[in-house]
Amino acid sequence: MSPPICETIYYIAGWILNTMNKLSERRAAGFSQILTYVFNTCRISGDLAKNNNLPTGKTDRVIAFGGLPYPSVQYYEFILRIEDVFARSLTYEHLVVYGQSLVDEIRITILNFPSTERLITEFVPPNTSTKLISKLVEYLLVIYARMRGKDFVMKLLNKRNSLKVPVRQKLAVLSSKESYTDEKNHLIR
């Protein structure tokens, strides 16, 4: 991966941490504590990030505007694995095959990887229930899938000017209602 792509994914990892932390205030007590714990466990100082040779360039540039947290090596590697699946799967060809459910299919595939929940357990408190771990993975993947789905559609719009109208219509279809709502059918913001 090129350095600018690595910097962007590192930035996204910090953005997801920040988003989970902000949304933790609006979640039930047990889940809110897990989100806060993940935020505190997965962020490191800027100096430590640089000492670990993490691609902090883009994150460094936005620090002046309030910035984002610097994600730990382990959390960044976890996000890299998720991004790898999305990067290989979000193609125009797959869009033709899977249609409106492409982003959700990718999210569900990652959710069903046996290693996904195992990998995230290093970021949660010991003895966290499997139910809360599953909820955390799903929550993180919904945030990531929404962001990548929007990015994918924007790239299609920019590449294929002749397809602007049909692709714009697919924007609403690509992200299913389930991607935008929680278990109580409340809109996730």
Sine and cosine of phi, psi and omega as CSV:
sin_phi,cos_phi,sin_psi,cos_psi,sin_omega,cos_omega
0.00,0.00,0.61,-0.79,-0.01,-1.00
-0.96,0.29,0.43,-0.90,0.02,-1.00
-0.82,0.57,-0.67,0.74,0.02,-1.00
-0.89,0.46,-0.59,0.81,0.03,-1.00
-0.93,0.37,-0.68,0.73,0.04,-1.00
-0.87,0.49,-0.67,0.74,0.04,-1.00
-0.88,0.47,-0.65,0.76,0.00,-1.00
-0.92,0.40,-0.69,0.73,0.00,-1.00
-0.92,0.39,-0.61,0.79,0.07,-1.00
-0.89,0.46,-0.68,0.73,0.06,-1.00
-0.86,0.50,-0.71,0.70,0.01,-1.00
-0.88,0.47,-0.65,0.76,0.04,-1.00
-0.85,0.52,-0.68,0.73,0.05,-1.00
-0.92,0.38,-0.61,0.79,0.03,-1.00
-0.89,0.45,-0.66,0.75,0.01,-1.00
-0.91,0.41,-0.68,0.73,0.07,-1.00
-0.84,0.54,-0.73,0.68,-0.01,-1.00
-0.89,0.46,-0.68,0.74,0.01,-1.00
-0.89,0.45,-0.71,0.70,0.02,-1.00
-0.88,0.47,-0.64,0.77,0.00,-1.00
-0.91,0.43,-0.70,0.71,0.01,-1.00
-0.90,0.43,-0.64,0.77,-0.03,-1.00
-0.97,0.23,-0.26,0.97,-0.03,-1.00
-0.88,0.47,-0.47,0.88,-0.01,-1.00
-0.90,0.43,-0.41,0.91,-0.06,-1.00
-0.98,-0.22,0.23,0.97,-0.03,-1.00
-0.94,-0.33,0.27,-0.96,0.04,-1.00
-0.87,0.50,0.44,-0.90,-0.13,-0.99
-0.78,0.62,-0.78,0.62,-0.05,-1.00
-0.88,0.48,-0.72,0.70,-0.01,-1.00
-0.95,0.33,-0.60,0.80,0.04,-1.00
-0.86,0.51,-0.67,0.74,0.02,-1.00
-0.90,0.43,-0.62,0.78,0.04,-1.00
-0.90,0.44,-0.71,0.70,0.00,-1.00
-0.87,0.49,-0.68,0.73,0.03,-1.00
-0.91,0.42,-0.65,0.76,0.02,-1.00
-0.88,0.47,-0.70,0.71,0.02,-1.00
-0.88,0.48,-0.70,0.71,0.02,-1.00
-0.84,0.54,-0.75,0.66,-0.04,-1.00
-0.94,0.33,-0.53,0.85,-0.02,-1.00
-0.98,0.22,-0.56,0.83,-0.14,-0.99
-1.00,-0.09,-0.01,1.00,0.03,-1.00
-0.96,-0.28,0.51,-0.86,-0.01,-1.00
-0.71,-0.71,0.13,-0.99,0.03,-1.00
-0.96,0.27,0.38,-0.92,0.05,-1.00
-0.87,0.49,-0.62,0.78,0.02,-1.00
-0.89,0.45,-0.69,0.73,0.02,-1.00
-0.91,0.42,-0.62,0.78,0.04,-1.00
-0.87,0.48,-0.69,0.73,0.02,-1.00
-0.93,0.37,-0.64,0.77,0.04,-1.00
-0.89,0.45,-0.49,0.87,0.04,-1.00
-1.00,0.02,0.16,0.99,0.02,-1.00
0.84,0.54,0.59,0.81,0.07,-1.00
-0.98,0.19,0.49,-0.87,-0.06,-1.00
-0.98,0.19,0.98,0.19,-0.14,-0.99
-1.00,0.02,0.00,1.00,-0.14,-0.99
-0.76,0.65,-0.81,0.59,-0.04,-1.00
-0.92,0.38,-0.63,0.78,0.04,-1.00
-0.90,0.43,-0.66,0.75,0.04,-1.00
-0.86,0.52,-0.65,0.76,-0.05,-1.00
-0.92,0.38,-0.46,0.89,-0.02,-1.00
-1.00,-0.10,-0.09,1.00,0.02,-1.00
-0.83,0.55,-0.59,0.81,-0.02,-1.00
-0.89,0.46,-0.37,0.93,-0.03,-1.00
-0.98,-0.22,0.41,0.91,-0.03,-1.00
0.97,-0.25,-0.51,0.86,0.16,-0.99
0.87,0.49,-0.07,-1.00,0.00,-1.00
-0.81,-0.59,0.29,-0.96,0.07,-1.00
-0.94,0.33,0.42,-0.91,0.11,-0.99
-1.00,0.03,0.90,-0.43,0.01,-1.00
-0.95,0.32,0.50,-0.86,0.05,-1.00
-0.94,0.35,0.25,-0.97,0.02,-1.00
-0.85,0.52,-0.74,0.67,-0.07,-1.00
-0.89,0.45,-0.67,0.74,0.00,-1.00
-0.93,0.38,-0.67,0.74,0.05,-1.00
-0.86,0.51,-0.68,0.73,0.02,-1.00
-0.90,0.43,-0.58,0.81,0.07,-1.00
-0.89,0.46,-0.73,0.68,0.02,-1.00
-0.90,0.43,-0.60,0.80,0.06,-1.00
-0.86,0.51,-0.62,0.78,0.03,-1.00
-0.90,0.43,-0.67,0.74,0.03,-1.00
-0.90,0.43,-0.71,0.70,0.00,-1.00
-0.88,0.47,-0.61,0.79,0.00,-1.00
-0.85,0.53,-0.69,0.73,0.01,-1.00
-0.91,0.40,-0.71,0.70,0.02,-1.00
-0.90,0.45,-0.69,0.72,-0.04,-1.00
-0.88,0.47,-0.62,0.78,0.01,-1.00
-0.97,0.23,-0.40,0.91,-0.13,-0.99
-0.98,-0.18,-0.45,0.89,-0.02,-1.00
-0.99,0.12,0.99,0.11,0.03,-1.00
-0.79,-0.61,0.34,-0.94,0.04,-1.00
-0.88,0.47,-0.62,0.78,0.01,-1.00
-0.88,0.48,-0.69,0.72,0.03,-1.00
-0.92,0.38,-0.54,0.84,0.05,-1.00
-0.89,0.47,-0.66,0.75,0.02,-1.00
-0.90,0.44,-0.66,0.75,-0.04,-1.00
-0.95,0.30,-0.75,0.66,-0.12,-0.99
-1.00,-0.07,-0.30,0.95,0.04,-1.00
0.87,0.49,-0.68,-0.73,-0.13,-0.99
-0.88,0.47,-0.31,0.95,-0.09,-1.00
-0.98,-0.20,0.20,0.98,-0.09,-1.00
-0.82,0.58,-0.81,0.58,-0.06,-1.00
-0.89,0.46,-0.67,0.74,0.01,-1.00
-0.92,0.39,-0.59,0.80,0.05,-1.00
-0.89,0.46,-0.65,0.76,0.03,-1.00
-0.91,0.42,-0.72,0.69,0.01,-1.00
-0.85,0.52,-0.72,0.70,-0.01,-1.00
-0.91,0.40,-0.62,0.79,0.04,-1.00
-0.87,0.49,-0.73,0.68,0.02,-1.00
-0.90,0.44,-0.66,0.75,0.01,-1.00
-0.86,0.51,-0.57,0.82,-0.04,-1.00
-1.00,0.02,-0.09,1.00,0.11,-0.99
-0.88,0.47,0.76,-0.65,0.01,-1.00
-0.86,0.51,-0.51,0.86,-0.07,-1.00
-0.98,0.18,-0.29,0.96,-0.10,-0.99
-0.87,0.49,-0.80,0.60,0.00,-1.00
-0.92,0.39,-0.58,0.81,0.02,-1.00
-0.89,0.46,-0.67,0.75,-0.03,-1.00
-0.92,0.39,-0.57,0.82,-0.06,-1.00
-0.98,0.19,-0.26,0.97,-0.03,-1.00
-0.90,0.43,-0.37,0.93,0.03,-1.00
-0.95,0.30,-0.18,0.98,-0.02,-1.00
-0.98,-0.21,-0.06,1.00,-0.06,-1.00
-0.93,-0.38,0.32,-0.95,0.01,-1.00
-0.89,0.46,0.48,-0.88,0.08,-1.00
-0.85,0.53,0.50,-0.87,0.03,-1.00
0.92,0.40,0.37,0.93,0.10,-0.99
-0.95,0.32,0.69,-0.73,-0.04,-1.00
-0.91,0.42,0.49,-0.87,0.03,-1.00
-0.90,0.44,-0.49,0.87,0.04,-1.00
-0.89,0.45,-0.71,0.71,0.02,-1.00
-0.93,0.36,-0.59,0.81,0.05,-1.00
-0.90,0.44,-0.71,0.71,0.03,-1.00
-0.87,0.49,-0.67,0.74,0.02,-1.00
-0.90,0.44,-0.64,0.77,0.03,-1.00
-0.90,0.44,-0.72,0.69,0.01,-1.00
-0.87,0.49,-0.72,0.69,0.00,-1.00
-0.88,0.48,-0.68,0.73,-0.01,-1.00
-0.88,0.48,-0.75,0.66,0.01,-1.00
-0.87,0.49,-0.68,0.73,-0.02,-1.00
-0.93,0.36,-0.54,0.84,0.07,-1.00
-0.90,0.43,-0.71,0.70,0.02,-1.00
-0.87,0.49,-0.73,0.68,-0.04,-1.00
-0.91,0.41,-0.69,0.72,-0.04,-1.00
-0.90,0.43,-0.64,0.77,0.05,-1.00
-0.87,0.50,-0.73,0.69,-0.03,-1.00
-0.90,0.44,-0.72,0.69,-0.04,-1.00
-0.94,0.33,-0.57,0.82,0.05,-1.00
-0.89,0.46,-0.70,0.71,0.04,-1.00
-0.90,0.45,-0.68,0.73,0.01,-1.00
-0.88,0.47,-0.68,0.73,0.00,-1.00
-0.88,0.48,-0.71,0.71,0.00,-1.00
-0.91,0.42,-0.66,0.75,0.02,-1.00
-0.89,0.45,-0.62,0.78,0.05,-1.00
-0.91,0.42,-0.64,0.77,0.06,-1.00
-0.89,0.46,-0.67,0.74,0.02,-1.00
-0.89,0.46,-0.66,0.75,-0.01,-1.00
-0.94,0.33,-0.59,0.81,-0.05,-1.00
-0.98,0.18,-0.55,0.83,-0.16,-0.99
-0.85,-0.52,0.97,0.26,-0.02,-1.00
-0.83,0.55,-0.54,0.84,-0.02,-1.00
-0.95,0.31,-0.24,0.97,-0.02,-1.00
-0.97,-0.25,0.24,0.97,-0.12,-0.99
-0.80,0.59,-0.76,0.65,-0.07,-1.00
-0.92,0.40,-0.79,0.61,-0.01,-1.00
-0.88,0.47,-0.60,0.80,-0.02,-1.00
-0.94,0.34,-0.62,0.78,0.05,-1.00
-0.88,0.48,-0.62,0.78,0.04,-1.00
-0.91,0.42,-0.53,0.85,0.01,-1.00
-0.95,0.31,-0.37,0.93,0.02,-1.00
-0.81,0.58,-0.72,0.69,0.00,-1.00
-0.93,0.37,-0.54,0.84,-0.06,-1.00
-0.99,0.15,-0.56,0.83,-0.04,-1.00
-0.86,0.51,-0.61,0.79,-0.03,-1.00
-0.97,-0.23,0.96,-0.27,-0.05,-1.00
-0.95,0.33,0.24,-0.97,0.02,-1.00
-0.85,0.53,-0.58,0.81,-0.01,-1.00
-0.89,0.46,-0.48,0.88,0.00,-1.00
-0.95,0.30,-0.29,0.96,-0.07,-1.00
-0.92,-0.39,0.01,1.00,-0.03,-1.00
-0.80,-0.60,0.45,-0.89,0.06,-1.00
-1.00,-0.04,-0.15,-0.99,-0.08,-1.00
-0.89,0.45,-0.35,0.94,0.03,-1.00
-0.99,-0.12,0.21,0.98,0.01,-1.00
0.90,0.44,0.47,0.88,0.10,-0.99
-1.00,0.00,0.63,-0.78,0.02,-1.00
-0.90,0.44,0.77,-0.64,0.07,-1.00
-1.00,0.03,0.79,-0.61,-0.01,-1.00
-0.93,-0.37,0.00,0.00,0.00,0.00
